């Protein structure tokens, strides 16, 4: 892993994680790897616009550092 993101068409659904922060919590955008604390679930995210699955991992995050 070269720590580069694979944004855009063709990214594998298991190459990314959808993260939602707990209510009232925030995180700053970083270009470097971060540590996410929370609950990991396998929960497919289907884009309502095109019906395609873009991610299978989800974290409900309590903090990011």
C-alpha positions, 0 to 999 in steps of 0.5 A: 500500500503506497498510502495513496487514495483511489478516488474516482471510477474503478476503485474497489469497494473494499479499498475505502471506508465510509466514516460518519462522526458521532453527533457533535464530533468533528475531524480535520481533513488530512493528506496523511493517514489518520487513526479513526476510533469507533465501531466498524461494520460491514454495511454496503453503501449503495449510491441512490443516484446510480444504484451502485455499491461504492463501499462495504465498510462503515465506521461510526467514529467517536474520534479521529487523530 
